[in-house]
Amino acid sequence: MFSAGVRRFATSAIRRSHYEEGPGKNLPFSVANKWRLLATMCVFFGSGFGAPFFIIRHQLLKK
C-alpha cells in the first residue's frame, strides 16, 4: 500500500518536471557566449584572488 503510493508520487514528480536537458542547461549562468563567460569568470575569480592584496594595501597605506 505504502510502496504503491511512493511509486505513484515518484512517477508523477518525474512527469511534472520539464527541465531542458543537455550540457550547460542546469547551470545558473549561460555558457552560450564563450567570451562573456570568460569575462565573467575572470571577474569572479580575479576579485577573489585580488581581494587579499587590496585589503593588505589598504591597511598598509592607512594612517
N, C-alpha and C positions, 0 to 999 in steps of 0.2 A: 504494500500500500504506500508506504513512505517512499520507497525507491521509484515507484511509478511517478509520483509527484515530482521528485527531484529530476527524473528523466524528462518529463514534460516541460519543467521550468528551464532546464538546460537547453533543450532544443528550441524552445520559443525565444530564449535570450539570444541564442546564436542567430536565429532567423531575423530577429529585430535589429541586430547590429548590422549596419550597412556602411562600413568604412571602406574607403578606397584601399586597394592593396597594391603593393609594388614598392620598389626601393625609394626611400625618401618620403613616402606618403604618411608615415607615422611619426615624423619629426615635428617639433614645434617651430621650425623655420623652413624656408623654402630653399631647395637645392637646385632649382631650375636655372638660375643665373649664376654661373660659377664665379664671375668677377665680384658680384655683390656678396656672395658667400665668402669669398676670400677677404674682402674688405671688412665684413662683419666679424669674421674670426680673428683678423689682425687686431681690430679694435678691442675685442673681448679679451683675448689672451694677452695683448700688449698692455692693456690697462692693469691687468692682474700682475704682470711681471714688473711693470714700471712703477706701480704704486709704492712699494717699499723705498725705492730710490728717491722718489719725490718727497716722501714723508721725512726721510733722513735729511735731505737737502733743506727742507723747510725748518726742521729742528736745528740744524747747524747754523742757518742764517738768522734765526730768531734772536732778538736781543732781550 
